[in-house]
Amino acid sequence: QAGDVSAYIPTNVISITDGQIYLETDLFNSGTRPAVNVGLSVSRVGGSAQTRAMRKVAGQLRLDLAQYRELVTFAQFGTDDLDDATRTRLERGQRISEVLKQAQYVPLPMNNQVVVLYAAINGFMDQVPVDTVKQWESNFIAFMSSNHSEILESISTNADINEETETKLKEAIEAFNKVQLA
């Protein structure tokens, strides 16, 4: 019965609560912590409690992760026949999964979360080898703090990414990748 959400959470209980967080053993065993299955977890207040900046990246993130998890199941039958778009989506999903892994007692400020997730969902990390994603993330946060603190400050202060901030963020990520991925 493992993995069968309907076996132990009656639908009527789900419908009267403010939501549910569904933890998954396979995610935990693969090193993803917290092991939250975003496809099955629901929240009535989640989006309302997030800043506009986080909502902008989280919506696409949730969609990308759900598609990735579906493709992983499909790809188990053989990855030789996959087209380039599917392969790219699988690889991006692996990178996003790595970004979401969080060490215990190491919280990440909201503005740092937003810029890293922005880079991940918009393809700026597509050239980063999966096994070096955490190092890229650490270096990127340090780069942003020392060279582009005004972007981080704008996201913190406004709780949003306006057009000007987004343009500066794209330029900063591209400048970082020129050095980091050279």
C-alpha positions as CSV (number, residue, x, y, z in Angstrom):
1,Q,0.0,0.0,0.0
2,A,3.1,2.3,0.1
3,G,2.6,5.4,-2.0
4,D,-1.2,5.0,-2.2
5,V,-2.3,8.3,-0.7
6,S,-6.0,7.4,-0.8
7,A,-5.5,4.4,1.4
8,Y,-5.0,6.3,4.5
9,I,-6.1,9.9,4.0
10,P,-9.9,9.9,3.4
11,T,-11.0,12.4,0.8
12,N,-13.4,14.1,3.2
13,V,-10.6,14.7,5.7
14,I,-8.5,16.3,3.0
15,S,-11.3,18.5,1.9
16,I,-12.0,20.0,5.3
17,T,-8.4,20.8,6.2
18,D,-6.3,23.7,5.0
19,G,-4.2,21.3,3.1
20,Q,-1.8,18.4,3.4
21,I,1.9,17.9,3.0
22,Y,2.6,14.5,1.4
23,L,6.0,13.1,2.2
24,E,7.4,10.4,0.0
25,T,9.8,7.6,1.0
26,D,11.4,7.4,-2.4
27,L,12.3,11.2,-2.3
28,F,13.7,10.8,1.2
29,N,15.8,7.8,0.2
30,S,17.2,9.7,-2.9
31,G,18.5,12.5,-0.6
32,T,15.7,15.0,-1.1
33,R,15.0,16.6,2.2
34,P,12.4,17.7,3.0
35,A,10.8,14.8,1.0
36,V,7.7,16.7,0.0
37,N,5.8,15.4,-3.1
38,V,4.7,18.7,-4.6
39,G,2.3,17.0,-6.9
40,L,0.2,15.4,-4.2
41,S,0.6,18.1,-1.5
42,V,-2.0,20.8,-1.4
43,S,-2.5,24.0,0.5
44,R,-5.2,26.6,0.6
45,V,-3.0,29.2,2.2
46,G,0.4,28.4,0.6
47,G,0.2,30.9,-2.2
48,S,-1.3,33.6,0.0
49,A,1.5,33.3,2.5
50,Q,4.2,33.6,-0.1
51,T,5.7,36.8,-1.4
52,R,4.9,37.9,-5.0
53,A,8.5,37.1,-5.9
54,M,8.3,33.6,-4.6
55,R,4.9,33.0,-6.2
56,K,6.4,34.0,-9.6
57,V,9.1,31.3,-9.4
58,A,7.1,28.7,-7.4
59,G,4.3,28.3,-9.9
60,Q,6.6,27.4,-12.7
61,L,8.7,25.3,-10.3
62,R,5.8,23.2,-9.2
63,L,4.8,22.6,-12.9
64,D,8.4,21.7,-13.9
65,L,8.7,19.3,-11.0
66,A,5.4,17.5,-11.7
67,Q,6.4,17.1,-15.4
68,Y,9.8,15.9,-14.4
69,R,8.5,13.2,-12.0
70,E,6.1,12.0,-14.7
71,L,8.9,11.9,-17.3
72,V,11.2,10.0,-14.8
73,T,8.6,7.2,-14.6
74,F,8.3,7.2,-18.4
75,A,12.1,7.3,-19.0
76,Q,12.7,4.2,-16.9
77,F,11.6,2.2,-19.9
78,G,14.6,3.5,-21.9
79,T,16.2,6.8,-22.5
80,D,17.7,6.1,-25.9
81,D,14.6,7.2,-27.8
82,L,14.0,10.4,-26.0
83,D,13.8,13.6,-28.0
84,D,16.0,16.6,-27.1
85,A,13.1,18.5,-25.5
86,T,12.3,15.6,-23.2
87,R,16.0,15.0,-22.3
88,T,16.3,18.7,-21.5
89,R,13.3,18.6,-19.3
90,L,14.6,15.6,-17.5
91,E,18.0,17.2,-16.9
92,R,16.4,20.4,-15.7
93,G,14.3,18.5,-13.3
94,Q,17.4,16.8,-11.9
95,R,19.0,20.2,-11.3
96,I,15.8,21.6,-9.7
97,S,15.7,18.6,-7.4
98,E,19.3,19.2,-6.4
99,V,18.5,22.9,-5.7
100,L,15.6,21.9,-3.5
101,K,17.7,19.7,-1.3
102,Q,18.4,21.5,1.9
103,A,20.7,20.7,4.8
104,Q,19.2,20.5,8.2
105,Y,19.4,23.8,10.2
106,V,20.6,25.7,7.2
107,P,17.8,28.1,6.2
108,L,18.1,30.2,3.1
109,P,16.8,33.7,3.1
110,M,13.8,34.3,0.8
111,N,15.7,36.6,-1.6
112,N,18.4,34.0,-2.1
113,Q,15.8,31.3,-2.7
114,V,14.1,33.4,-5.3
115,V,17.2,34.2,-7.3
116,V,18.4,30.5,-7.3
117,L,15.0,29.2,-8.2
118,Y,14.7,31.9,-10.9
119,A,18.0,30.7,-12.4
120,A,16.9,27.0,-12.2
121,I,13.4,27.4,-13.8
122,N,14.6,29.7,-16.6
123,G,17.3,27.5,-17.9
124,F,20.4,29.4,-16.6
125,M,21.6,26.2,-14.9
126,D,21.1,23.9,-17.9
127,Q,24.8,23.8,-18.5
128,V,25.7,23.0,-14.9
129,P,26.6,19.4,-14.3
130,V,24.1,17.9,-11.9
131,D,26.8,16.8,-9.4
132,T,28.0,20.4,-9.1
133,V,24.6,22.1,-8.8
134,K,25.0,22.7,-5.0
135,Q,28.5,24.2,-5.5
136,W,27.1,26.4,-8.3
137,E,24.3,27.5,-6.0
138,S,26.7,28.3,-3.2
139,N,29.0,30.3,-5.5
140,F,26.1,32.1,-7.1
141,I,24.7,33.2,-3.7
142,A,28.2,34.5,-2.7
143,F,28.5,36.3,-6.1
144,M,25.1,37.9,-5.8
145,S,25.8,39.0,-2.2
146,S,29.2,40.6,-3.1
147,N,28.5,41.9,-6.6
148,H,24.7,42.5,-6.9
149,S,23.4,43.1,-3.4
150,E,21.1,45.7,-4.7
151,I,19.1,43.0,-6.5
152,L,18.8,40.9,-3.4
153,E,17.9,44.0,-1.4
154,S,15.2,45.0,-4.0
155,I,13.6,41.5,-3.8
156,S,13.7,41.6,0.1
157,T,12.3,45.2,0.3
158,N,9.6,44.9,-2.4
159,A,8.9,41.2,-2.0
160,D,8.6,41.1,-5.8
161,I,10.6,41.0,-8.9
162,N,9.7,44.0,-11.1
163,E,10.8,44.3,-14.7
164,E,13.9,46.3,-13.9
165,T,15.0,43.9,-11.2
166,E,14.4,40.9,-13.5
167,T,16.5,42.4,-16.3
168,K,19.4,43.1,-13.8
169,L,19.0,39.5,-12.4
170,K,19.3,38.0,-15.9
171,E,22.4,40.0,-16.6
172,A,23.9,39.1,-13.3
173,I,23.3,35.3,-13.8
174,E,24.7,35.5,-17.3
175,A,27.8,37.3,-16.0
176,F,28.2,34.7,-13.3
177,N,27.9,31.8,-15.7
178,K,30.5,33.3,-18.0
179,V,33.0,32.9,-15.2
180,Q,31.6,29.9,-13.4
181,L,31.1,27.7,-16.5
182,A,34.2,28.8,-18.4
